[in-house]
Amino acid sequence: MNLLNIINPSLIDFNILNEFPEACYFLQVNNPTEAPQKVSARVIRQLKTTTLETSTASSSSQASKTPKDRSPKVAERRSPRSPASELQKKRPSRISELESQISQLHQDLKKAKDQLSSSESWKTRAEQEAEDSKKQLLTVSSKLEDSQKQLSELSASEEAHIAEIQQLKVQLEMVAESEAAQSELQGLKENLAETLSLMEDMKNQLQDCKESEARAQAVVSETLLQLETAKKTVDTLRSDGMKANEAYDSIALELNQSRARVESLEGLVRELNSGGEITENGEIGKSMQLEAELTSVKAELGQLRTELETAEVKYHEEQTESTLKIRSANEVVERIKSESSLREAELEAELNKTKADVEELKANLMDKETELQCISEENEGLHMKLEKSLPCKREYELEKELKKAEEDVADLKANLMDKETELQNISEENEMLKLEIKGREMEKGKAKNEIVSELEAVRVAEREALMKLGYMSEEVEKSNRRAARVEEQLEASQAATSEMEAELRRLKVQSDQWRKAAEAAAAMLSAGNNANIVGRAGKFSPPDSEDIDDDLMKKKNGNVLKKIGVLWKKPQK
């Protein structure tokens, strides 16, 4: 290994080598054999130039010293520009750099030595391996020679064995072909049995379809009967609604009549209130009539209330019954629809299954026909081969089996034709059933629409009846209010009549008292007149007697007036 190949040339600073020729010597010492060859002439020239520069620098320094003595001012001016001072400043930094480069060079040398040692070890190993491979090649070549000798010996015996093996292969192929033909015939028989079982299954499915159709027809008849019953219930609900309307109309007429009576009673009460100067007997009679009419009106109102309550109860009961019947009818219709849709889906699924089975049978038949053709061709080849190897009995048996297989195939074809005809019949029947189901669905839809329209009419009638009931209830409330007002007015009129009766009684008492007072006054007056007459008759009596008579008359008149005052005050108390 060359030192210059190991050391990076970028690490060598030739300026430093020029200044320090000892580094070149160090390189020569470390590698004395190769260093002189690799150091270039350029380096030597640079070293020479550096020595010349140093000599010139020393001479210049000496020359600079001489002028210092002569002219100190000039020396002071030129001293900072001298290269010797610059070199003295740069030397310590360059020495450190050189030391670092030298350490790196030592490391690179160690690495190169390690690489050399490893390469030598690899060379020794490669040489050993080459020697081993040579030995192995020699052994293998000897073995190959031995094997070639053995092959040459065995080739003669193998040719005889190969001929025998070929004969055995031919015989084995013949046996395998015969066994394959037998297995194919057995497979055909099994397929025939499977097709027969499928035919039986299809027949059973057809019977099930017919039974299901009969069940569907029975369900449809039941649904028609249920629809008829629903129609009848709707008719009954209509009749009940008409009856309820008639009952409401009659109740309304009765309410109008009761209103008229109440209005007439109110008029009578007003007349009673307006006519204050009525005789006692007339007032008592009218009050009795009013009370009787009020009691009758109250009784009629109670009857009307009871009738309204009963009518409302009946109406609510009929409404609930009608809603329940309508719900049941709708549920029945929905159930019938769901059952019919499920039945249609089942029938369609069965049809699809039968079609798929028929297609599979057709495909199996085609495959079997192709297999039979192949088998017939193989059998022809086998016949040609068996004529040489096997006896005629085997050929006869194979021919019989082939004839049986052909007969079985013909039977399968006939069965398939029958199946196809049955499937066509089933498909036609299913189409007819679908048409019938669609017609029945149309009828059901029409019946449902009729039921819906009838239900809407019943609901409209119910709404009208509810409106009438509300109106009638309002009228009943108004009539009740009017009856209450009439009762209040009657009570007020009764109170007024009682007050009038009390006043009449007072007037009677007063009139009796006035009559009595008038009678007493008349008696007194008549007595006074009699006394005057007696006085006139006794003109001839003395004056003392006249004075006595006047005093007596005055006393009597005072007593009469007192009695009248007492009688006047008594009724006021």
Stockholm file with secondary structure:
# STOCKHOLM 1.0

chainA/1-573         MNLLNIINPSLIDFNILNEFPEACYFLQVNNPTEAPQKVSARVIRQLKTTTLETSTASSSSQASKTPKDRSPKVAERRSPRSPASELQKKRPSRISELESQISQLHQDLKKAKDQLSSSESWKTRAEQEAEDSKKQLLTVSSKLEDSQKQLSELSASEEAHIAEIQQLKVQLEMVAESEAAQSELQGLKENLAETLSLMEDMKNQLQDCKESEARAQAVVSETLLQLETAKKTVDTLRSDGMKANEAYDSIALELNQSRARVESLEGLVRELNSGGEITENGEIGKSMQLEAELTSVKAELGQLRTELETAEVKYHEEQTESTLKIRSANEVVERIKSESSLREAELEAELNKTKADVEELKANLMDKETELQCISEENEGLHMKLEKSLPCKREYELEKELKKAEEDVADLKANLMDKETELQNISEENEMLKLEIKGREMEKGKAKNEIVSELEAVRVAEREALMKLGYMSEEVEKSNRRAARVEEQLEASQAATSEMEAELRRLKVQSDQWRKAAEAAAAMLSAGNNANIVGRAGKFSPPDSEDIDDDLMKKKNGNVLKKIGVLWKKPQK
#=GR chainA/1-573 SS CCHHHHSCGGGCCHHHHHHCHHHHHHHHHHSTTTHHHHSCHHHHHHHHHHHHHHHHHHHHHHHHHHHHHHCHHHHHHHGGGCHHHHHHHHHHHHHHHHHHHHHHHHHHHHHHHHHHHHHHHHHHHHHHHHHHHHHHHHHHHHHHHHHHHHHHHHHHHHHHHHHHHHHHHHHHHHHHHHHHHHHHHHHHHHHHHHHHHHHHHHHHHHHHHHHHHHHHHHHHHHHHHHHHHHHHHHHHHHHHHHHHHHHHHHHHHHHHHHHHHHHHHHHHHHHHHHCCSCCHHHHHHHHHHHHHHHHHHHHHHHHHHHHHHHHHHHHHHHHHHHHHHHHHHHHHHHHHHHHHHHHHHHHHHHHHHHHHHHHHHHHHHHHHHHHHHHHHHHHHHHHHHHHHHSCHHHHHHHHHHHHHHHHHHHHHHHHHHHHHHHHHHHHHHHHHHHHHHHHHHHHHHHHHHHHHHHHHHHHHHHHHHHHHHHHHHHHHHHHHHHHHHHHHHHHHHHHHHHHHHHHHHHHHHHHHHHHHHHHHHHHHHHHHHHHHHHHHHTTTSCHHHHHHHHHHHHHHHHHHHHHHHHHHHHHHC
#=GC SS_cons         CCHHHHSCGGGCCHHHHHHCHHHHHHHHHHSTTTHHHHSCHHHHHHHHHHHHHHHHHHHHHHHHHHHHHHCHHHHHHHGGGCHHHHHHHHHHHHHHHHHHHHHHHHHHHHHHHHHHHHHHHHHHHHHHHHHHHHHHHHHHHHHHHHHHHHHHHHHHHHHHHHHHHHHHHHHHHHHHHHHHHHHHHHHHHHHHHHHHHHHHHHHHHHHHHHHHHHHHHHHHHHHHHHHHHHHHHHHHHHHHHHHHHHHHHHHHHHHHHHHHHHHHHHHHHHHHHHCCSCCHHHHHHHHHHHHHHHHHHHHHHHHHHHHHHHHHHHHHHHHHHHHHHHHHHHHHHHHHHHHHHHHHHHHHHHHHHHHHHHHHHHHHHHHHHHHHHHHHHHHHHHHHHHHHHSCHHHHHHHHHHHHHHHHHHHHHHHHHHHHHHHHHHHHHHHHHHHHHHHHHHHHHHHHHHHHHHHHHHHHHHHHHHHHHHHHHHHHHHHHHHHHHHHHHHHHHHHHHHHHHHHHHHHHHHHHHHHHHHHHHHHHHHHHHHHHHHHHHHTTTSCHHHHHHHHHHHHHHHHHHHHHHHHHHHHHHC
//
